[in-house]
């Protein structure tokens, strides 16, 4: 609303809410901090879990930052930006989602203190950018180089990623499974190790105990053999992967077939049967004794396949077909006309097994599988889900470490080291930016502080001890949450991939800078509000959970 010669001029639509300047910044920072506080208590080995209930009454119990933030229903736009940080961290690294969010919240909290001292947001943003660049340099300097054959360190990385996620019962076994899975699918090209974790399938099945979780050197399908007359076990399997249906094709155009007497009908049916028989004969002649079909298999084709002693599975997902191709070396065929024995894949055994109360098809004993399956077991659905999330984090963390060849220690040690080095470096900047760099250094202390708080320790005592140890040159000193003592984390074996820290600092800084630069929020009136569902304006002052 503006006035021209005393006349009001309507510029924004009626009901639009506008927040300007310091109020806008305060509101955004508050929303971001509330999100960070929501997940802060889950950080670290002693972090607590959250129970999330959706509108349908489905329950998720988790300790995983990104899972919590995906499940909660948030309305405030700044809060949504913070959730994006967790999603990015999850996509890029797979672990460290809570760290990234907590760090972003703390950066904004420290920035607010500077804003109260009349320091311009642009100066804070510049200082934060300088500090983030310097922090990444420092992290690279203190990183420990490793190779993909350092099994002990890789297992420790997997253990660190899973600690606190309910997997402690069988953590050594699960860590070994995660490392072996990554090493199986790792491929080298141009001296670089590449690990595509999409080729590690995590199949969940409740029943049994966590100890029964296993790594299968091939693929496990949540499917049954289509026909009861088919063999349930095939050794030395020759596998055909088919992308088209084993059915008589319908014409693409609208066509009518007019049959005038029963003999013609009989011939018509016989012709269809002959076409199906010909399809099955081609499969058998090529030497295939196992067929995985992405689409349907006609009842008669099932009968012919069963008669030929071929094991068949239908309606296999596209992603599973890709994994089967990687594991067995088979080509996915779209047409049976040019089928040959070279297109078939191999596996030592394909069999249908009962797991829990459902049947599954196991393709095992592949020669050099570049796709594997981890079959996760556990007493209840919620346990299985949480263990699977822990294993996924471990697999992604190990993959990052193998690809980058660099790790850092955990337990708050790198954050304190970076914080210390940033404080030493800040005065060299001159100008007001150094205040922002010092604020950045203080913000990094939130990680060891939170680890201590979540373990029931005194955070101030822990921080004082940590700083003293790092000032003496003990760059691997971190907080032992079991004893409350400051110990060498390299000796203790608490490792994380370097990328977890660099990505968390990078994305937390970016989102903090972006939120700081906003000084005007213009919110259109929400549709629900127009229908009478709530107060004025389309944006609440606080994120709603």
QUILIN-V671926 format. One record per pair of residues at least 24 apart in sequence whose C-alpha atoms are under 10 Angstrom apart, sorted by the first residue. I is the first residue (numbers start at 1). J is the second residue. Records with the same first field share a line. If there is no record, write none. Layout:
BEGIN
I=J + J
END
This chain:
BEGIN
12=522 + 523 + 524
13=524 + 525
14=524 + 525 + 537
15=523 + 524 + 525 + 526 + 529 + 530 + 536 + 537 + 538
16=522 + 523 + 524 + 525 + 526 + 536 + 537 + 538 + 539
17=521 + 522 + 523 + 524 + 525 + 536 + 537 + 538 + 539
18=520 + 521 + 522 + 523 + 524 + 537 + 539
19=519 + 520 + 521 + 522 + 523
20=518 + 519 + 520 + 521 + 522
21=518 + 519 + 520 + 521
22=112 + 115 + 116 + 518 + 519 + 520
23=519 + 520 + 521
24=515 + 516 + 518 + 519 + 520 + 521 + 522
25=78 + 108 + 112 + 115 + 121 + 515 + 516 + 517 + 518 + 519 + 520 + 521
26=108 + 109 + 112 + 115 + 516 + 519
27=76 + 78 + 521 + 540 + 541 + 542
28=76 + 77 + 78 + 79 + 81 + 108 + 515 + 516 + 518 + 519 + 521 + 541 + 542 + 543
29=78 + 79 + 104 + 105 + 106 + 107 + 108 + 109 + 111 + 112 + 512 + 515 + 516
30=78 + 79 + 105 + 108 + 109 + 112 + 541 + 542 + 543
31=74 + 75 + 76 + 77 + 78 + 79 + 80 + 81 + 82 + 105 + 540 + 541 + 542 + 543 + 544
32=76 + 77 + 78 + 79 + 80 + 81 + 82 + 83 + 101 + 102 + 104 + 105 + 106 + 108 + 109 + 511 + 512 + 515 + 542 + 543
33=78 + 79 + 82 + 101 + 102 + 103 + 104 + 105 + 106 + 107 + 108 + 109
34=79 + 105 + 542 + 543 + 544
35=69 + 72 + 74 + 78 + 79 + 80 + 82 + 83 + 101 + 102 + 104 + 105 + 542 + 543 + 544 + 545
36=65 + 69 + 79 + 82 + 83 + 98 + 99 + 100 + 101 + 102 + 103 + 104 + 105 + 106
37=101 + 102 + 105 + 106
38=65 + 68 + 69 + 98 + 101 + 102 + 545
39=63 + 64 + 65 + 66 + 68 + 69 + 97 + 98 + 99 + 101 + 102
40=65 + 98 + 99 + 101 + 102 + 103 + 105 + 446 + 447 + 450 + 451 + 453 + 454
41=65 + 98 + 102 + 450 + 451 + 453 + 454 + 455
42=68 + 98 + 99 + 164 + 165 + 450 + 451 + 454
43=96 + 97 + 98 + 99 + 102 + 164 + 447 + 448 + 450 + 451 + 452 + 453 + 454 + 455
44=96 + 98 + 99 + 160 + 161 + 163 + 164 + 165 + 410 + 411 + 412 + 447 + 448 + 450 + 451 + 452 + 453 + 454 + 455 + 481
45=160 + 161 + 162 + 163 + 164 + 165 + 166 + 168 + 411 + 451 + 454 + 455 + 480 + 481 + 482
46=163 + 164 + 165 + 451 + 452 + 453 + 454 + 455 + 456 + 481 + 482
47=163 + 164 + 165 + 450 + 451 + 452 + 453 + 454 + 455
48=164 + 165 + 454 + 455
49=164 + 165 + 166
59=382
60=381 + 382 + 385 + 386
61=382 + 383 + 385 + 386
62=165 + 166 + 382 + 383 + 385 + 386 + 387 + 389 + 390
63=98 + 164 + 165 + 166 + 386 + 389 + 390
64=95 + 96 + 97 + 98 + 164 + 165 + 386 + 389 + 390 + 393
65=90 + 95 + 96 + 97 + 98 + 99 + 100 + 101 + 102
66=90 + 94 + 95 + 96 + 97 + 98 + 101
67=97 + 98 + 389
68=98
69=97 + 98 + 101 + 545
71=545
72=544 + 545
73=543 + 544 + 545
74=542 + 543 + 544 + 545
75=538 + 539 + 540 + 541 + 542 + 543 + 544 + 545
76=538 + 539 + 540 + 541 + 542 + 543 + 544
77=521 + 523 + 539 + 540 + 543
78=511 + 512 + 514 + 515 + 518 + 542 + 543
79=515 + 542 + 543 + 544
80=543
81=511 + 512 + 514 + 515
82=507 + 508 + 511 + 512 + 515
84=507 + 511
85=503 + 504 + 506 + 507 + 508 + 509 + 510 + 511
86=504 + 507 + 508
88=503 + 504 + 507
89=499 + 500 + 501 + 503 + 504 + 506 + 507 + 508
90=393 + 396 + 500 + 503
91=396
92=396 + 400 + 499 + 500 + 503 + 504
93=393 + 395 + 396 + 397 + 398 + 399 + 400 + 401 + 497 + 498 + 499 + 500 + 501 + 503 + 504
94=161 + 389 + 392 + 393 + 394 + 395 + 396 + 397 + 398 + 399 + 400 + 500
95=161 + 162 + 390 + 392 + 393 + 394 + 395 + 396 + 397 + 400 + 496 + 497 + 499 + 500 + 501 + 504
96=161 + 393 + 397 + 496 + 497 + 499 + 500 + 501 + 503 + 504
97=500 + 503 + 504
98=447 + 504
99=444 + 446 + 447 + 450 + 500 + 501 + 504 + 505 + 508
100=447 + 500 + 501 + 502 + 503 + 504 + 505 + 506 + 507 + 508 + 509
101=504 + 505 + 507 + 508 + 511
102=443 + 444 + 446 + 447 + 450 + 504 + 508
103=440 + 443 + 444 + 445 + 446 + 447 + 504 + 505 + 507 + 508 + 509 + 512
104=443 + 444 + 504 + 505 + 506 + 507 + 508 + 509 + 510 + 511 + 512 + 513
105=443 + 446 + 508 + 509 + 511 + 512
106=439 + 440 + 442 + 443 + 444 + 445 + 446 + 447 + 508 + 512
107=436 + 439 + 440 + 441 + 442 + 443 + 444 + 446 + 508 + 509 + 511 + 512 + 513
108=439 + 440 + 443 + 508 + 509 + 511 + 512 + 513 + 515 + 516
109=439 + 443 + 512
110=436 + 438 + 439 + 440 + 441 + 442 + 443
111=435 + 436 + 439 + 440 + 443 + 512 + 513 + 516
112=516
113=439
114=435 + 436 + 439
115=516
119=432 + 433 + 435 + 436
120=432 + 516 + 517
121=436 + 513 + 515 + 516 + 517 + 518 + 519
122=433 + 513 + 516 + 517
123=431 + 432 + 433 + 434 + 435 + 436
124=432 + 433 + 434 + 435 + 436 + 437 + 439 + 440 + 512 + 513 + 516 + 517
125=433 + 436 + 437 + 509 + 510 + 512 + 513 + 514 + 515 + 516 + 517
126=432 + 433 + 434 + 436 + 437 + 513
127=426 + 429 + 431 + 432 + 433 + 434 + 435 + 436 + 437 + 438 + 439 + 440 + 513
128=433 + 434 + 435 + 436 + 437 + 438 + 439 + 440 + 441 + 509 + 510 + 512 + 513
129=433 + 436 + 437 + 440 + 506 + 509 + 510 + 513
130=426 + 429 + 433 + 434 + 436 + 437 + 440
131=418 + 419 + 422 + 423 + 425 + 426 + 433 + 434 + 436 + 437 + 438 + 439 + 440 + 441 + 505 + 509
132=418 + 422 + 437 + 440 + 441 + 502 + 505 + 506 + 507 + 508 + 509 + 510
133=502 + 505 + 506 + 509
134=418 + 421 + 422 + 425 + 426 + 437
135=414 + 415 + 417 + 418 + 419 + 421 + 422 + 440 + 441 + 501 + 502 + 505 + 506
136=418 + 498 + 499 + 501 + 502 + 503 + 505 + 506
137=418 + 502
138=414 + 417 + 418 + 419 + 421 + 422
139=407 + 408 + 414 + 415 + 417 + 418 + 498 + 499 + 501 + 502
140=406 + 407 + 408 + 498 + 499 + 502
141=408
142=406 + 407 + 408 + 409 + 414 + 417 + 418 + 475 + 476 + 498
143=405 + 406 + 407 + 408 + 409 + 414 + 496 + 497 + 498
144=405 + 406 + 407 + 408 + 409 + 490 + 495 + 497 + 498
145=401 + 404 + 405 + 406 + 407 + 408 + 498
146=401 + 402 + 404 + 405 + 406 + 407
147=193 + 401 + 402 + 403 + 404 + 405 + 406
148=179 + 182 + 183 + 186 + 193 + 398 + 399 + 401 + 402 + 403 + 404 + 405
149=183 + 402
150=402
151=176 + 179 + 180 + 183
152=176 + 179 + 493
153=179 + 398 + 401 + 407 + 490 + 493 + 494 + 495 + 496
154=178 + 179 + 180 + 182 + 394 + 395 + 397 + 398 + 399 + 401 + 402 + 407 + 495 + 496 + 497
155=179 + 180 + 394 + 398 + 493 + 495
156=394 + 398 + 492 + 493 + 494 + 495 + 496
157=394 + 395 + 397 + 398 + 401 + 407 + 408 + 409 + 410 + 493 + 494 + 495 + 496 + 497
158=390 + 391 + 392 + 393 + 394 + 395 + 396 + 397 + 398 + 399 + 494 + 495 + 496 + 497
159=390 + 391 + 394 + 398 + 493 + 494 + 495 + 496
160=393 + 394 + 397 + 409 + 410 + 411 + 493 + 494 + 495 + 496
161=390 + 391 + 392 + 393 + 394 + 395 + 396 + 397 + 398 + 410 + 494 + 495 + 496 + 497
162=387 + 388 + 389 + 390 + 391 + 392 + 393 + 394 + 395 + 397
163=390 + 394
164=390
165=383 + 386 + 387 + 388 + 389 + 390 + 391 + 393
166=383 + 384 + 386 + 387 + 390
167=210 + 211 + 383 + 384 + 386 + 387 + 388 + 389 + 390 + 391
168=210 + 387
169=209 + 210 + 211
170=209 + 210 + 211 + 212 + 213
171=210 + 211 + 387 + 390 + 391
173=210 + 211 + 212 + 213 + 214
174=210 + 211 + 212 + 213 + 214 + 215 + 374 + 376 + 387 + 390 + 391 + 394
175=390 + 391 + 394 + 395 + 398
176=215
177=213 + 214 + 215 + 216 + 374 + 391 + 394 + 395
178=215 + 374 + 391 + 392 + 393 + 394 + 395 + 396 + 397 + 398 + 399
179=394 + 395 + 396 + 397 + 398 + 399 + 402
180=215 + 217 + 372 + 395 + 398
181=215 + 216 + 217 + 370 + 371 + 372 + 373 + 374 + 395 + 398 + 399
182=370 + 371 + 372 + 394 + 395 + 396 + 397 + 398 + 399 + 402
183=370 + 398 + 399 + 402
184=217 + 368 + 369 + 370 + 371 + 372
185=326 + 327 + 368 + 369 + 370 + 371 + 372 + 399
186=370 + 371 + 399 + 402 + 403
187=370 + 403
188=403
192=402 + 403 + 404 + 405
193=399 + 402 + 403 + 404 + 405
194=399 + 400 + 402 + 403 + 404
195=370 + 396 + 398 + 399 + 400 + 402 + 403
196=370 + 371 + 396 + 399
197=371 + 372 + 392 + 395 + 396 + 399 + 400
198=319 + 323 + 371 + 372 + 396
199=319 + 320 + 322 + 323 + 324 + 326 + 327 + 369 + 370 + 371 + 372 + 373
200=323 + 370 + 371 + 372 + 373 + 374 + 392 + 395 + 396
201=319 + 320 + 323 + 371 + 372 + 373 + 374 + 375 + 392
202=372 + 373 + 374 + 375 + 376 + 388 + 389 + 391 + 392
203=373 + 374 + 375 + 376 + 377 + 384 + 388
204=374 + 375 + 376 + 377 + 378 + 381 + 384 + 385 + 387 + 388
205=355 + 356 + 357 + 358 + 375 + 376 + 377 + 378 + 379 + 380 + 381 + 384 + 385
206=355 + 356 + 357 + 376 + 377 + 378 + 379 + 380 + 381 + 382 + 383 + 384 + 385
207=355 + 356 + 357 + 376 + 377 + 378 + 379 + 380 + 381 + 384
208=355 + 356 + 376 + 377 + 378 + 379 + 380
209=376 + 377 + 378 + 379 + 380 + 383 + 384
210=376 + 377 + 378 + 379 + 383 + 384 + 387
211=376 + 377 + 378
212=375 + 376 + 377 + 378
213=374 + 375 + 376 + 377 + 378 + 384 + 387 + 388
214=373 + 374 + 375 + 376 + 377
215=372 + 373 + 374 + 375 + 376
216=362 + 363 + 364 + 365 + 366 + 369 + 371 + 372 + 373 + 374 + 375
217=327 + 347 + 362 + 363 + 364 + 365 + 366 + 367 + 368 + 369 + 370 + 371 + 372 + 373 + 374
218=323 + 324 + 326 + 327 + 328 + 347 + 348 + 349 + 350 + 362 + 363 + 364 + 365 + 366 + 367 + 368 + 369 + 370 + 371 + 372 + 373 + 374
219=320 + 321 + 323 + 324 + 325 + 326 + 327 + 328 + 350 + 361 + 362 + 363 + 364 + 365 + 366 + 369 + 371 + 372 + 373 + 374 + 375
220=320 + 324 + 350 + 351 + 352 + 353 + 360 + 361 + 362 + 363 + 364 + 372 + 373 + 374 + 375
221=313 + 316 + 317 + 320 + 321 + 324 + 352 + 359 + 360 + 361 + 362 + 363 + 373
222=316 + 317 + 320 + 355 + 358 + 359 + 360 + 361 + 362
223=313 + 314 + 315 + 316 + 352 + 358 + 359 + 360 + 361 + 362
224=312 + 313 + 314 + 351 + 352 + 353 + 354 + 358 + 359 + 360 + 361
225=291 + 292 + 311 + 312 + 313 + 314 + 351 + 352 + 359 + 360 + 361
226=297 + 299 + 302 + 303 + 306 + 311 + 312 + 313 + 314 + 315
227=299 + 302 + 303 + 305 + 306 + 311 + 312 + 313
228=302 + 303 + 306 + 311
229=302 + 303 + 305 + 306 + 307 + 309 + 310 + 311
230=302 + 303 + 304 + 305 + 306 + 307 + 308 + 309 + 310 + 311 + 312
231=289 + 290 + 306 + 307 + 308 + 309 + 310 + 311 + 312 + 350 + 351 + 352
232=309 + 310 + 311 + 312 + 350 + 351 + 352 + 353 + 361
233=290 + 310 + 311 + 349 + 350 + 351 + 352 + 353 + 361 + 362
234=289 + 290 + 309 + 310 + 311 + 347 + 348 + 349 + 350 + 351 + 352 + 363
235=289 + 290 + 346 + 347 + 348 + 349 + 350 + 351 + 364 + 365
236=289 + 290 + 346 + 347 + 348 + 349 + 350 + 365 + 366
237=287 + 288 + 289 + 290 + 291 + 310 + 311 + 328 + 344 + 345 + 346 + 347 + 348 + 349 + 350 + 351 + 363 + 364 + 365 + 366
238=286 + 287 + 288 + 289 + 290 + 291 + 310 + 328 + 330 + 341 + 343 + 344 + 345 + 346 + 347 + 348 + 349 + 350
239=287 + 288 + 289 + 290 + 291 + 292 + 310 + 311 + 312 + 324 + 325 + 328 + 329 + 330 + 331 + 341 + 343 + 344 + 345 + 346 + 347 + 350 + 363
240=283 + 286 + 287 + 288 + 289 + 290 + 291 + 292 + 293 + 312 + 324 + 325 + 328 + 330 + 331 + 332 + 333 + 339 + 340 + 341 + 343 + 344 + 345 + 346
241=288 + 290 + 291 + 292 + 293 + 294 + 313 + 316 + 321 + 322 + 324 + 325 + 328 + 330 + 331 + 332 + 333 + 334 + 343 + 344 + 345
242=291 + 292 + 293 + 294 + 295 + 314 + 316 + 321 + 331 + 332 + 333 + 334 + 335 + 336
243=292 + 293 + 294 + 295 + 296 + 315 + 316 + 318 + 321 + 332 + 333 + 334 + 335 + 336
244=293 + 294 + 295 + 296 + 297 + 332 + 333 + 334 + 335 + 336
245=293 + 294 + 295 + 296 + 297 + 298 + 314 + 315 + 334 + 335
246=276 + 279 + 280 + 293 + 294 + 295 + 296 + 297 + 298 + 299 + 300 + 301 + 302 + 314 + 336
247=272 + 273 + 275 + 276 + 279 + 295 + 296 + 297 + 298 + 299 + 300 + 301 + 302
248=272 + 273 + 275 + 276 + 279 + 297 + 298 + 301
249=275
272=300
273=300 + 301 + 304
275=301
276=300 + 301 + 302 + 304
277=301 + 303 + 304 + 305
278=304
279=304 + 305 + 336 + 337
280=304 + 305 + 308 + 310 + 336
281=305 + 308
282=336 + 337 + 338 + 339 + 340
283=308 + 310 + 336 + 337 + 339 + 340 + 341
284=308 + 309 + 310 + 341
285=339 + 340 + 341
286=339 + 340 + 341 + 342 + 343 + 344
287=340 + 341 + 342 + 344
288=340 + 341 + 343 + 344 + 345 + 346
289=344 + 350
290=344 + 345 + 346 + 347 + 350 + 351
291=344
292=316 + 320 + 321 + 324 + 332
293=317 + 318 + 321 + 332 + 333
294=318 + 320 + 321 + 332 + 334
311=350 + 351 + 352
313=361
320=371
322=371
323=369 + 370 + 371 + 372 + 373
324=363 + 366 + 369 + 370 + 371 + 372
325=369 + 370 + 371
326=366 + 368 + 369 + 370 + 371 + 372
327=363 + 364 + 365 + 366 + 367 + 368 + 369 + 370 + 371 + 372 + 373
328=363 + 364 + 365 + 366 + 367 + 368 + 369 + 370 + 371
329=366 + 367 + 368 + 369 + 370
394=496
396=497
397=496 + 497 + 498 + 499 + 500
398=496 + 497
399=497
400=496 + 497 + 498 + 499 + 500
401=495 + 496 + 497 + 498 + 499 + 500
402=497
403=497 + 499
404=497 + 498 + 499
405=497 + 498
406=496 + 497 + 498 + 499
407=495 + 496 + 497 + 498 + 499 + 500 + 501
408=476 + 489 + 490 + 494 + 495 + 496 + 497 + 498 + 499 + 500 + 501
409=475 + 476 + 477 + 478 + 488 + 489 + 490 + 491 + 492 + 493 + 494 + 495 + 496 + 497 + 498
410=448 + 476 + 477 + 478 + 479 + 489 + 490 + 492 + 493 + 494 + 495 + 496 + 497 + 501
411=447 + 448 + 451 + 452 + 476 + 477 + 478 + 479 + 480 + 481 + 486 + 487 + 488 + 489 + 494 + 495 + 496
412=444 + 445 + 446 + 447 + 448 + 449 + 450 + 451 + 452 + 463 + 466 + 476 + 477 + 478 + 479 + 480 + 489
413=445 + 447 + 448 + 466 + 467 + 470 + 474 + 475 + 476 + 477 + 478 + 479 + 486 + 487 + 488 + 489 + 490
414=444 + 447 + 448 + 470 + 475 + 476 + 477 + 478 + 498 + 501
415=441 + 442 + 443 + 444 + 445 + 446 + 447 + 448 + 478 + 501 + 505
416=441 + 442 + 444 + 445 + 446 + 447 + 448 + 463 + 466 + 467 + 469 + 470 + 471 + 475 + 476 + 477 + 478
417=441 + 444 + 445 + 466 + 467 + 469 + 470 + 471 + 473 + 474 + 475 + 476 + 477 + 478
418=444 + 445 + 475
419=443 + 444 + 445 + 467
420=444 + 445 + 467 + 470 + 471
421=470 + 471
440=509
444=505
448=478 + 479 + 481
449=479
451=479 + 480 + 481
452=479 + 480 + 481 + 482 + 484
453=481
454=481
455=480 + 481 + 482 + 483 + 484
456=481 + 482 + 484
457=481 + 482 + 483 + 484 + 485
458=484
459=484
461=485
462=486
END
